[in-house]
Amino acid sequence: MRLRAEALDLPVRSALPALERALDGHGTAVLCAPPGTGKTTLVPLALAERGARVLVAEPRRIAARAAARRMAWLLGEETGGSVGFTVRGERVVSASTAVEVVTTGVLLQRLQRDQELAGVDVVVLDECHERHLDADTAAAFLLDVRDALRPELRLVAASATTDAEGWARLLGGAPVVEATGTAHPVEVVWAPPAAAVRPPHGMRVDPAQLAHVASVVRRALAEREGDVLCFLPGAGEIARVAGLLSSVDAEVLAVHGRAPAAVQDAVLSPGRRRRVVLATSVAESSLTVPGVRVVVDSGLAREPRVDHARGLGSLTTVRASRAAARQRAGRAGREAPGAVYRCWAEAEDGMRPRFPAPEIQVADLSAFALQAAAWGDPDASGLALLDPPPAGAMGAAREVLTAVGAVDAAGRVTERGARMSRLGVHPRLARALLDAAPRVGARRAAEVVALLSEEPPREYGDDLPAAWRAARRGGDAYGARWRQEARRLAGRLGAGGAPESAGTLSEDAAAGLVAALAFPERVARARGEGSYLMASGTRAELGDGSRLRGSEWLAVAVADRPAHAASARVRLAAVIDEETARAAAGGLLSAGEEVRWEDGDLVARAVERLGAVELAVRPLADPDPVLVREALVEGLRRDGLGLLRWSREAAELRRRLAFLHRVLGGPWPDVSDAALLERAGEWLEPELSRARRRADLGRLDAGGALQRLLPWATGDAARLDELAPERIEVPSGSRIRVEYGDGEQPVLAVKLQEMFGLARTPSVAGVPVLVHLLSPAGRPVAVTADLASFWRDGYRSVRAELRGRYPKHPWPEDPAAAEPTRRTNARR
């Protein structure tokens, strides 16, 4: 291979001898090289120059194409000669291709078809630091291939900023080769907002933050020379900032995964005038944007999140890691000294995560689990991974794969699952493709699945059939990619013997069926204007003005549920009927008796459900007594024990028992609400089993039922009246009721004259009662737990105050020696 002179100056060239020695001696190596040193382009060419056929795996399509074109240019060739590339739906190679650049997704598909990777001598996994799930999985599979089939296969893990020690350990103690390079210096300018901005929330970014980023771009244009590369989290933020920069004296371009190929090519070629390139993280690595001397970093990135319980996935905006910030800054120093303007405070920098969250820890693992099962390792326990998959996410993935028939009860891949794994789409979409094709035709099934595999632009609207028609007639970049993917999928179906056309469904019905087959737990029934309940139990809302409003049933294809939101937002859906919902989500159908406590009474119904959605309901005349009993207990828990009939005697018994439990503990029962509800089946039987509605609870004698909790077995129940008597006889002969309340001491309220002569305070269960001494009119005049002290010190003042008011009642000077009485003085 004859290289252009530019290749001879690439800094990574000095590390090539060490890399070649590592591969010759160990078979694996970790290559750490700063941005711009040529690791993506020169290393594969140098390895191929030694006679090896090299496969380079990139995390993104745009990076794969760009790397192939750059290597071909260094050779003075076009792609498809010595250097080719393969991305989903596009393959440019020839018999003379020695270096092929592929996406990690394509590499996984190739490994599943041909585990030996026949004809490949070296695999370079580029940009390992990004920790994409496909890249981690491909590395694990390749290590399996080396161990079991091809020990001579050489493997290079390459990145600018990576966990070199972790990768070296994963690759069996692989040597770490570092290329120091001659990177140009990059000045760091800290440019935080002057006023506080709201942190990102879900997909939402504070408009004030984006306005600040735009102002920093204007500042950079004024202070520096060269093109400006600005990093933003997503296409929506790019569009907003582009609008804010419409008046700048520069060409404003956007580069992201959905940008048209012509725009991507323009970004990667030198410009005729000064440029501002607004980019997502696709421009962090593997791409050199010529002319860039300044980077403006918003400090934000997007990561996947998934709600496994509801089957809803979404992207969320996060603070970019320090590793990503270094990668972004490096873009400014690839061709000359540059500067990076960071839109956050220097003090905040240390609080950012060191590396991005590995995708295996935060993403939907259904596709990964299917890949692992097809590889022969259903639980992925034998795979060499830097981070093990979370058990909960793997469990959720297994449920999805079982539901679509991809794995059996033991988690082993089925014949159907093996075919699904080769389709190159998410298992849900693979299920929809295979099951819908016989009913709607292979071409139409492929077109709708292609539409769902890459969410169409928001301007296409939320009506799936309408978006399908827009993609079909559209001349935009999305439409071109969609047509390419649809052809690929239809070809895969044709190769598997699926019919090219079938069924008589309309296009609208076909779109709804495919969406419902892909996401059966998202079939939804109307619950109000614009509001729906999905089979998963999650509520979903249509946007204002949606043409889907008023439809009874929807198949929701795309929905996201923002953090802390009560409902999901419908992004893309199709109208369906109940028959389609039943057919697509048949695994969620159930029928049975439902007896529950609702709105303060018992409700008994026979219900047919599709997941959480009610299909048919009729009242039950004779519900299952066990279910009735459980519902009544639930009613007591919700609405309280006041549903029972508490006579005065019953309430008093409960207070007495509570006092004994508090003072003596066992064997006296705990009669708090929580304890009584916990033991409802013990003390309320058999009355509870005979009850059928709320009114029956109101007739249940709580006092009689409480008797069952008394400690009869130990014999202590017979001492109830002794330990906690209902009444105490006082010196006058009256039997006065003892009030057992929440206080520490029971209360005895008695007229003062009836206690004459009693020096010692009465007690119950060893606890002195609190005596409320009453006037002849029954009003409290003193409270004491020590009668002797009261007679000695307190009585005199009470006597002085009351003897004039109640002259007919005795007020002796010595109450301790006086005769107790319930009556007034005898008439004279």
C-alpha positions in Angstrom: 0.0 0.0 0.0 1.3 3.4 -1.0 0.3 6.1 1.4 0.1 9.9 0.9 2.7 12.0 2.6 0.2 13.2 5.1 0.0 9.7 6.6 3.7 9.7 7.4 3.3 12.6 9.7 0.6 11.1 11.9 1.8 10.8 15.5 0.5 7.3 16.0 3.2 6.1 13.6 5.7 6.0 16.4 3.6 3.5 18.3 3.2 1.0 15.5 6.2 -1.1 16.2 5.1 -1.6 19.9 1.6 -2.4 18.7 2.9 -5.0 16.2 5.1 -6.6 18.8 2.1 -6.8 21.2 -0.1 -8.5 18.6 2.7 -10.9 17.6 3.4 -11.8 21.1 0.1 -11.7 22.9 -2.5 -11.6 20.2 -4.4 -8.7 21.8 -3.5 -5.1 22.7 -5.0 -1.9 24.1 -4.1 1.1 22.1 -4.5 4.5 23.8 -3.9 7.4 21.4 -5.0 11.1 21.8 -7.5 12.5 19.2 -6.0 13.4 15.9 -3.0 11.0 16.1 -4.3 8.7 13.4 -5.3 5.6 15.4 -8.5 5.2 13.4 -7.0 5.5 10.0 -3.2 4.8 10.0 -3.3 1.8 12.4 -5.6 -0.4 10.2 -3.7 0.5 7.1 -0.4 -0.4 8.7 -1.7 -3.7 9.9 -3.1 -4.4 6.4 0.3 -3.5 4.9 1.8 -6.5 6.7 -0.6 -8.8 4.8 -3.5 -8.9 7.3 -7.2 -8.5 6.5 -8.5 -6.0 9.0 -12.0 -5.4 10.3 -12.5 -2.0 12.0 -15.6 -1.6 14.2 -17.0 1.9 14.8 -19.9 2.7 17.1 -21.8 4.8 14.5 -22.6 4.7 10.8 -21.3 8.3 10.2 -18.0 7.4 11.8 -17.7 4.1 9.8 -18.2 5.9 6.5 -15.9 8.8 7.4 -13.1 6.5 8.5 -13.3 4.4 5.4 -13.3 7.5 3.2 -10.3 9.0 5.0 -8.3 5.7 4.7 -9.1 5.4 1.0 -8.0 9.0 0.5 -4.7 8.3 2.3 -4.2 5.6 -0.3 -5.3 7.8 -3.2 -8.3 5.6 -3.8 -12.1 5.6 -3.7 -13.9 3.5 -1.1 -14.6 0.0 -2.3 -11.0 -0.7 -3.3 -8.4 -1.5 -0.7 -10.7 0.1 1.9 -14.4 -0.5 2.1 -17.2 -0.2 4.6 -20.5 -1.9 5.6 -23.2 -0.3 7.6 -26.8 -1.3 7.9 -28.3 -1.3 4.4 -25.2 -0.2 2.6 -22.1 -2.2 1.6 -19.2 -0.9 -0.4 -16.4 -3.5 -0.7 -14.7 -5.6 -3.4 -12.5 -8.6 -3.7 -9.4 -6.4 -3.2 -10.7 -4.9 0.1 -8.1 -5.4 2.8 -9.6 -3.0 5.4 -13.3 -3.1 6.0 -14.9 -0.6 8.4 -18.2 -1.8 9.9 -20.5 -0.7 12.7 -20.5 -2.7 15.8 -24.1 -3.8 15.0 -23.0 -5.2 11.7 -20.0 -7.0 13.4 -22.4 -8.7 15.8 -24.6 -9.9 12.9 -21.6 -11.2 11.1 -20.4 -13.1 14.3 -23.7 -14.7 14.7 -23.6 -16.0 11.1 -19.9 -16.9 11.0 -18.4 -17.3 14.5 -14.9 -17.9 13.0 -14.9 -14.6 11.0 -13.3 -16.5 8.2 -10.8 -14.4 6.2 -10.4 -11.8 9.0 -7.0 -11.6 10.7 -7.3 -8.5 12.9 -10.3 -6.8 14.5 -10.0 -3.2 15.8 -12.7 -2.1 18.2 -12.5 1.6 17.9 -13.7 4.2 20.5 -14.1 1.6 23.3 -14.4 4.4 25.9 -17.9 5.1 24.7 -19.1 1.8 26.2 -21.8 1.2 23.7 -23.6 -2.1 24.4 -22.9 -3.5 20.9 -19.2 -2.8 21.3 -19.1 -4.5 24.7 -21.0 -7.5 23.3 -18.8 -7.8 20.3 -15.6 -7.7 22.4 -17.0 -10.5 24.6 -17.9 -12.6 21.5 -14.5 -12.0 19.9 -12.8 -13.2 23.1 -14.9 -16.3 23.0 -13.8 -16.9 19.4 -10.2 -16.5 20.3 -10.5 -18.9 23.2 -12.5 -21.6 21.5 -12.1 -21.4 17.7 -9.4 -19.0 16.5 -6.5 -18.3 18.9 -4.7 -16.7 16.0 -7.3 -13.9 15.6 -5.8 -10.7 16.8 -7.8 -8.1 18.7 -7.1 -4.4 19.3 -9.2 -2.2 21.7 -8.5 1.4 20.7 -9.6 4.7 22.2 -8.4 8.2 23.0 -9.7 8.1 26.6 -10.5 4.8 28.1 -10.1 2.5 31.1 -6.9 1.0 29.8 -6.3 -1.2 32.8 -9.9 -2.6 32.7 -9.7 -3.4 29.0 -6.2 -4.9 29.4 -7.5 -7.2 32.1 -10.5 -8.1 30.0 -8.3 -9.0 27.1 -6.3 -11.5 29.2 -3.5 -9.2 30.4 -3.1 -7.5 27.0 -0.2 -5.0 26.6 -1.1 -1.4 26.7 0.4 0.6 23.9 0.3 4.4 24.2 0.9 6.9 21.4 1.8 10.2 23.0 1.4 12.1 19.7 2.1 15.8 19.1 -1.4 17.1 19.8 -1.6 20.9 19.6 -2.3 22.8 22.8 -5.9 23.6 23.6 -6.7 26.5 25.9 -9.6 25.9 28.3 -12.0 28.8 28.8 -14.5 28.5 31.5 -17.8 30.2 30.5 -20.6 29.4 33.0 -24.0 31.2 32.7 -24.2 34.5 34.5 -27.5 33.5 36.1 -28.7 30.2 37.4 -30.3 27.8 34.8 -32.5 24.9 35.6 -30.8 21.5 35.4 -31.9 19.2 32.5 -35.0 17.2 33.3 -35.7 14.2 31.1 -35.4 15.4 27.5 -35.9 19.0 28.5 -33.1 21.5 28.5 -33.7 25.0 29.9 -34.0 27.5 27.0 -31.9 29.8 29.0 -29.0 27.3 28.9 -29.3 27.1 25.1 -29.4 30.8 24.8 -26.2 30.9 26.8 -24.6 28.4 24.6 -25.5 30.5 21.5 -24.0 33.6 23.2 -20.7 31.7 23.9 -20.6 30.7 20.2 -20.9 34.4 19.3 -18.1 35.2 21.8 -15.9 32.5 20.4 -16.4 33.8 16.8 -15.4 37.3 18.0 -12.4 36.2 20.1 -10.8 33.4 18.0 -9.9 32.4 14.4 -11.1 29.3 12.6 -14.3 27.3 12.5 -16.3 26.6 15.7 -17.6 23.1 16.7 -20.4 23.3 19.2 -21.5 20.2 21.1 -25.2 19.9 22.0 -27.2 16.9 23.4 -29.6 16.3 20.5 -31.1 17.4 17.2 -33.8 19.4 18.9 -31.3 21.5 20.8 -29.2 21.9 17.6 -32.3 23.3 15.8 -33.0 25.8 18.6 -29.4 27.0 18.8 -29.2 27.2 15.0 -32.2 29.5 15.1 -30.5 31.7 17.6 -27.4 31.9 15.4 -29.2 32.8 12.2 -27.6 36.2 12.0 -24.0 35.3 12.5 -21.5 35.9 9.8 -20.7 32.2 9.3 -22.2 29.2 7.7 -24.2 27.2 10.3 -24.2 23.4 9.8 -25.6 20.5 11.8 -24.1 17.0 12.2 -26.1 14.3 13.9 -27.2 10.7 13.2 -30.2 11.9 11.2 -28.5 14.6 9.2 -28.6 14.1 5.4 -25.5 12.5 3.9 -24.8 15.6 1.8 -24.7 17.7 5.0 -22.4 15.2 6.7 -20.1 15.2 3.7 -20.1 19.0 3.7 -19.1 19.1 7.4 -16.3 16.7 6.8 -14.9 18.7 3.9 -13.1 22.1 4.1 -15.4 25.1 3.9 -15.0 28.1 1.7 -16.1 30.5 4.4 -16.1 30.4 8.2 -18.3 27.7 9.7 -20.2 27.0 12.9 -20.8 23.2 13.2 -23.5 22.2 15.7 -23.0 18.6 16.6 -24.2 15.8 18.9 -21.8 13.3 20.4 -21.3 11.7 17.0 -18.5 14.3 16.4 -16.7 13.4 19.6 -14.5 10.7 18.1 -13.5 9.1 14.8 -14.3 12.3 12.8 -12.0 15.2 12.0 -13.9 18.3 11.1 -11.4 20.3 9.1 -10.8 23.9 9.9 -12.0 23.7 13.5 -9.9 25.7 16.0 -12.6 26.3 18.6 -14.9 24.0 20.5 -17.9 25.2 22.5 -19.1 22.5 24.8 -22.6 22.7 26.3 -21.6 20.1 28.8 -24.7 18.0 28.1 -25.2 14.5 26.6 -28.0 12.0 26.1 -28.1 8.6 27.6 -30.8 5.9 27.4 -33.0 5.0 30.3 -35.7 2.3 30.4 -38.7 1.8 32.7 -38.7 -2.1 32.7 -42.0 -2.3 34.6 -43.8 -0.4 31.9 -41.8 -1.3 28.8 -41.1 2.4 28.1 -37.6 3.5 27.0 -36.4 7.0 26.5 -33.4 9.2 26.3 -32.5 11.5 29.2 -30.2 14.5 29.2 -27.2 14.2 31.6 -24.0 16.1 32.4 -21.3 14.9 30.0 -18.5 12.9 31.6 -15.0 14.2 32.0 -13.8 11.7 29.4 -16.3 13.1 26.9 -15.3 16.6 27.7 -11.6 15.7 27.0 -12.7 14.1 23.7 -14.6 17.1 22.7 -11.8 19.5 23.6 -9.4 17.5 21.5 -11.4 18.4 18.4 -10.0 21.9 18.7 -6.4 20.8 18.6 -6.3 18.4 15.7 -4.8 20.7 13.1 -3.4 23.7 15.1 -3.5 25.2 18.6 -7.1 25.9 19.6 -9.4 26.7 22.5 -12.4 25.0 24.2 -15.1 27.1 25.8 -16.8 25.1 28.5 -20.3 26.3 29.4 -20.0 25.4 33.1 -17.9 26.5 36.1 -14.5 25.1 36.7 -15.6 24.2 40.3 -18.3 22.0 38.9 -15.9 20.0 36.6 -14.7 17.7 39.4 -18.2 16.6 40.2 -18.9 15.2 36.8 -18.6 11.5 36.2 -15.3 10.2 35.1 -16.6 8.1 32.2 -20.1 7.9 30.6 -22.5 5.4 32.1 -21.9 2.0 30.4 -24.9 1.3 28.2 -25.3 -2.2 29.6 -26.2 -0.6 33.0 -28.9 1.8 31.8 -30.4 0.4 28.5 -33.1 -2.0 27.5 -31.3 -5.4 27.3 -33.8 -7.3 25.2 -31.6 -7.3 22.1 -28.5 -8.0 24.1 -30.2 -11.0 25.8 -31.3 -12.4 22.4 -27.7 -12.0 21.1 -26.4 -13.8 24.2 -29.0 -16.6 23.9 -28.2 -17.0 20.2 -24.5 -17.2 21.1 -25.3 -20.0 23.5 -25.0 -18.1 26.8 -28.6 -17.2 27.8 -27.7 -15.5 31.1 -24.5 -14.0 29.7 -22.6 -15.4 32.8 -19.9 -16.8 30.6 -19.2 -13.6 28.6 -16.2 -11.5 29.3 -17.8 -8.1 30.0 -16.4 -5.0 31.8 -19.7 -4.7 33.6 -22.2 -7.5 34.2 -25.8 -6.9 33.0 -28.1 -5.9 35.9 -30.2 -8.8 37.0 -33.5 -6.8 36.9 -32.9 -5.6 33.4 -32.0 -9.2 32.3 -35.1 -10.5 33.9 -37.2 -8.0 32.1 -35.5 -8.8 28.8 -36.1 -12.5 29.3 -39.8 -11.8 29.8 -39.9 -10.0 26.5 -38.0 -12.7 24.6 -40.3 -15.4 26.1 -43.4 -13.5 25.1 -42.3 -13.1 21.5 -41.2 -16.8 21.2 -37.5 -16.1 20.9 -36.4 -18.2 23.9 -37.8 -21.3 25.6 -38.6 -21.7 29.3 -34.9 -22.3 30.1 -33.8 -19.2 28.2 -32.3 -21.1 25.2 -32.8 -19.5 21.8 -35.6 -21.1 19.7 -35.4 -21.6 15.9 -37.7 -18.6 15.6 -35.4 -16.6 18.0 -32.3 -17.5 15.9 -34.0 -16.1 12.9 -35.1 -13.0 14.8 -31.5 -12.4 15.9 -30.4 -12.3 12.3 -32.9 -9.7 11.2 -30.8 -6.9 12.7 -33.7 -5.1 14.6 -35.0 -5.1 18.1 -36.6 -8.4 19.1 -40.0 -6.7 19.4 -39.7 -5.4 15.9 -38.5 -8.8 14.7 -41.6 -10.4 16.1 -43.8 -7.8 14.4 -42.0 -8.4 11.1 -42.4 -12.2 11.2 -45.9 -12.3 12.4 -47.4 -9.4 10.4 -45.9 -10.4 7.0 -48.3 -13.3 6.3 -51.3 -10.9 7.1 -50.2 -7.6 5.5 -47.5 -8.7 3.1 -43.7 -8.7 3.4 -43.2 -5.3 1.8 -45.7 -3.5 3.9 -44.6 -5.2 7.1 -41.0 -4.3 6.3 -41.9 -0.7 5.6 -43.7 -0.2 8.9 -41.0 -2.0 10.9 -38.4 0.2 9.2 -40.4 3.2 10.3 -40.4 2.0 13.9 -36.7 1.0 13.9 -35.7 4.7 13.6 -38.3 7.1 14.9 -39.4 9.5 12.2 -38.9 13.2 12.5 -41.4 15.0 14.8 -42.7 17.0 11.8 -44.2 13.8 10.4 -46.7 13.9 13.3 -48.0 11.3 15.7 -50.2 9.4 13.3 -48.2 6.3 12.2 -50.0 5.6 8.9 -49.6 9.3 8.0 -45.9 9.2 8.9 -45.6 6.1 6.7 -47.1 8.0 3.7 -44.8 11.0 4.5 -41.7 8.8 4.5 -42.8 7.1 1.2 -43.2 10.4 -0.6 -40.5 12.4 1.2 -37.2 13.4 -0.3 -35.5 14.1 3.0 -32.6 12.2 4.6 -34.9 10.2 6.8 -37.0 9.0 3.8 -33.8 7.8 2.0 -32.7 5.8 5.1 -36.2 4.5 5.6 -36.4 3.2 2.0 -33.0 1.5 2.3 -33.9 -0.2 5.6 -37.3 -1.3 4.2 -35.6 -2.9 1.2 -33.1 -4.7 3.5 -35.8 -6.1 5.8 -38.0 -7.2 2.9 -35.0 -9.0 1.4 -34.4 -10.8 4.7 -38.1 -11.8 4.8 -37.9 -13.0 1.2 -34.8 -15.1 2.0 -36.7 -16.7 4.9 -39.6 -17.7 2.7 -42.1 -15.0 3.7 -44.7 -14.1 1.1 -44.1 -10.9 -0.8 -47.7 -9.9 -0.5 -50.6 -11.2 1.5 -53.7 -10.1 3.3 -56.4 -7.6 2.5 -55.9 -5.1 5.3 -55.8 -1.4 4.5 -52.6 0.4 5.0 -53.9 2.1 8.1 -55.0 -1.3 9.6 -51.7 -2.8 8.6 -49.7 -0.1 10.3 -51.8 -0.6 13.5 -51.3 -4.4 13.4 -47.5 -4.1 13.1 -47.3 -1.6 15.9 -49.5 -3.7 18.2 -47.5 -6.8 17.5 -44.3 -5.0 18.3 -45.6 -3.4 21.5 -48.6 -5.4 22.7 -48.4 -4.0 26.2 -48.9 -0.5 24.7 -52.3 -1.2 23.0 -54.5 1.4 24.7 -58.1 2.2 25.2 -59.6 5.6 25.5 -60.3 6.9 29.0 -61.3 10.4 28.2 -60.6 13.2 25.8 -57.1 12.5 24.6 -56.4 10.2 27.5 -55.7 6.5 27.2 -54.9 3.5 29.4 -52.3 1.2 28.0 -52.4 -2.6 28.7 -49.3 -2.1 30.8 -51.3 0.0 33.2 -49.6 3.3 32.3 -51.8 6.2 31.3 -50.9 7.9 28.0 -51.9 11.4 26.6 -52.2 12.6 23.1 -51.0 16.0 22.2 -53.4 18.9 21.6 -54.7 18.9 18.1 -53.7 15.2 17.4 -55.8 13.6 14.6 -55.8 10.5 16.7 -58.1 12.0 19.3 -61.5 10.4 19.5 -60.3 6.9 18.6 -61.4 4.2 20.9 -58.3 2.0 20.5 -54.7 2.9 19.7 -51.5 0.9 19.1 -48.9 3.1 20.7 -45.6 2.7 18.9 -43.5 5.4 20.5 -44.1 6.9 23.9 -42.0 8.4 26.6 -42.7 9.0 30.3 -40.8 12.0 31.7 -39.4 11.6 35.1 -42.0 12.1 37.8 -44.8 12.4 35.2 -48.1 10.5 35.9 -48.7 9.8 32.2 -46.7 8.9 29.1 -46.7 11.2 26.1 -47.7 9.5 22.8 -45.3 10.3 20.1 -46.4 7.8 17.4 -49.5 5.6 17.3 -52.0 4.1 14.9 -55.8 3.6 15.3 -56.8 -0.1 15.7 -60.0 -1.9 16.7 -60.6 -4.3 19.6 -60.2 -7.3 17.4 -56.7 -6.3 16.5 -55.8 -5.5 20.1 -57.0 -8.9 21.2 -55.1 -10.6 18.4 -51.8 -8.8 18.9 -51.8 -8.8 22.7 -53.4 -12.2 23.2 -50.9 -13.2 25.8 -52.3 -10.4 28.1 -55.9 -11.6 27.9 -57.4 -12.8 31.2 -60.8 -13.4 32.6 -61.9 -14.0 36.2 -63.7 -12.8 39.2 -62.7 -9.5 40.8 -63.9 -8.7 44.3 -62.5 -5.5 45.7 -63.2 -2.6 48.1 -64.1 0.4 46.0 -65.6 3.8 47.0 -66.5 2.5 50.5 -68.2 -0.7 49.6 -67.7 -4.2 48.2 -67.7 -4.5 44.4 -67.9 -8.0 42.9 -67.6 -8.3 39.1 -66.7 -10.8 36.4 -64.1 -9.0 34.3 -62.3 -9.8 31.0 -59.1 -7.8 30.7 -56.4 -7.1 28.2 -53.6 -6.4 30.7 -54.9 -3.4 32.7 -57.6 -2.6 30.1 -61.1 -3.7 30.9 -62.9 -5.3 27.9 -66.1 -6.6 29.5 -67.7 -6.4 32.9 -70.8 -7.9 34.5 -71.8 -8.0 38.2 -71.3 -11.2 40.2 -74.4 -12.4 42.2 -72.5 -15.1 44.1 -68.8 -14.2 44.3 -66.1 -16.4 45.8 -66.4 -16.2 49.6 -62.6 -16.2 49.9 -62.3 -13.2 47.6 -65.2 -11.4 49.5 -63.4 -11.9 52.8 -60.1 -10.6 51.4 -61.9 -7.5 50.0 -63.7 -6.8 53.3 -60.4 -7.0 55.2 -59.0 -4.6 52.6 -62.0 -2.3 53.2 -61.2 -2.3 57.0 -57.6 -1.4 56.2 -58.6 1.4 54.0 -61.6 2.9 55.8 -60.8 1.8 59.4 -62.3 -0.2 62.1 -65.2 2.3 62.4 -66.9 0.2 59.8 -67.8 -2.2 62.6 -70.4 -1.7 65.3 -68.7 -0.4 68.4 -71.1 -0.2 71.3 -70.0 1.7 74.5 -69.2 -1.6 76.1 -67.1 -2.8 73.1 -65.2 0.5 73.0 -64.6 0.3 76.8 -63.4 -3.3 76.5 -60.9 -2.3 73.8 -59.6 0.5 76.0 -59.2 -1.9 79.0 -57.3 -4.4 76.9 -55.1 -1.6 75.5 -54.3 -0.5 79.1 -53.3 -4.1 80.1 -51.2 -4.6 77.1 -49.4 -1.3 77.7 -48.8 -2.1 81.4 -48.4 -5.8 81.6 -47.6 -6.8 78.0 -48.2 -10.4 77.1 -50.4 -12.3 77.3 -52.7 -9.3 76.9 -53.3 -8.6 73.2 -52.3 -5.6 71.2 -55.6 -4.0 70.1 -54.2 -1.0 68.1 -55.7 -0.5 64.6 -52.7 -2.1 62.9 -52.6 -5.1 65.2 -56.4 -5.7 64.9 -56.3 -5.5 61.2 -53.3 -7.8 61.0 -55.3 -10.4 63.0 -58.7 -9.7 61.5 -59.1 -13.3 60.3 -58.6 -14.5 63.9 -60.9 -12.3 66.0 -63.6 -11.4 63.4 -64.3 -15.0 62.3 -66.8 -16.5 61.7 -68.8 -13.3 61.3 -66.4 -12.0 58.6 -66.9 -15.0 56.5 -70.6 -14.6 56.5 -70.5 -10.9 55.6 -71.1 -9.9 52.0 -71.2 -6.1 51.9 -70.4 -3.0 54.0 -73.7 -3.1 55.8 -72.8 -6.6 57.1 -69.7 -5.1 58.7 -71.9 -2.5 60.5 -73.9 -5.3 62.1 -70.9 -7.1 63.4 -70.5 -6.8 67.2 -67.0 -5.7 67.7 -67.1 -6.2 71.4 -68.2 -9.8 71.2 -65.5 -10.5 68.6 -62.8 -8.9 70.8 -63.5 -11.5 73.5 -61.8 -14.1 71.2 -58.5 -12.3 71.7 -58.5 -12.6 75.5 -55.8 -15.0 76.8 -58.1 -17.9 77.5 -55.4 -20.5 77.0 -53.3 -19.2 79.9 -56.2 -18.6 82.2 -55.5 -14.9 82.4 -58.7 -14.0 80.7 -60.6 -14.8 84.0 -58.6 -12.0 85.7 -59.8 -9.2 83.3 -62.2 -7.7 85.8 -59.7 -8.0 88.6 -56.8 -6.4 86.7 -58.8 -3.8 84.8 -62.3 -3.5 86.4 -65.0 -1.6 84.7 -65.9 0.0 88.0 -64.3 0.6 91.4 -66.3 0.8 94.6 -65.6 4.0 96.5 -66.0 4.7 100.3 -69.6 5.9 99.8 -70.6 2.5 98.4 -71.0 3.8 94.8 -69.5 1.8 92.0 -67.8 4.4 89.8 -66.8 3.7 86.2 -63.0 3.7 85.4 -62.1 5.5 82.2 -59.3 3.8 80.4 -57.9 6.3 77.9 -54.6 6.9 76.1 -52.9 8.3 79.2 -50.6 6.4 81.5 -53.2 6.3 84.3 -56.9 5.3 84.2 -59.2 8.1 85.4 -61.7 7.8 88.3 -64.1 10.8 88.3 -66.0 10.9 91.6 -67.7 13.5 93.8 -65.3 14.7 96.6 -67.7 13.8 99.4 -67.8 10.1 98.3 -64.1 9.8 99.0 -64.0 11.0 102.6 -62.0 8.8 104.8 -60.0 7.2 102.1 -56.3 8.0 102.5 -54.9 5.5 99.9 -55.5 6.1 96.2 -57.1 3.2 94.4 -55.0 1.3 91.8 -55.7 -1.1 88.9 -53.1 -3.6 87.7 -50.6 -1.9 90.1 -51.1 1.6 88.6 -52.7 4.3 90.8 -55.7 5.8 89.2 -55.9 9.5 88.5 -58.7 10.8 90.7 -60.8 13.6 89.4 -62.6 15.0 92.4 -65.9 16.6 91.5 -68.0 19.3 93.0 -71.6 18.5 94.0 -72.5 19.8 90.5 -70.2 17.3 88.9 -67.5 19.8 87.9 -63.8 19.0 88.5 -62.3 20.8 91.5 -59.1 18.9 91.9 -57.0 16.1 90.2 -54.7 13.9 92.2 -53.0 10.6 92.2 -52.2 11.0 96.0 -55.3 11.3 98.1 -53.5 11.5 101.4 -51.5 14.5 100.1 -54.7 16.2 98.9 -56.5 15.8 102.2 -53.5 17.2 103.9 -52.6 20.1 101.7 -55.2 20.7 99.0 -58.6 20.1 100.6 -58.5 23.2 102.8 -58.6 25.7 99.8 -61.2 23.6 98.0 -63.4 23.7 101.2 -63.0 27.4 101.5 -64.1 28.0 97.9 -67.1 25.6 97.8 -68.7 25.5 101.2 -70.5 28.8 100.6 -71.6 27.7 97.2 -72.9 24.3 98.2 -74.1 24.8 101.9 -76.3 21.7 101.9 -73.3 19.4 101.4 -70.9 18.4 104.1 -67.6 20.1 104.2 -65.9 18.7 107.4 -62.7 20.1 108.7 -61.1 16.7 108.9 -62.1 14.8 105.7 -59.9 11.8 106.6 -62.2 11.1 109.6 -65.5 12.1 108.0 -68.2 9.8 106.8 -68.4 9.5 103.0 -71.8 10.2 101.5 -73.7 10.5 98.3 -76.3 12.8 99.9 -76.6 16.3 101.2 -76.6 17.2 105.0 -79.8 16.1 106.9 -82.4 18.8 107.2 -82.5 20.6 110.6 
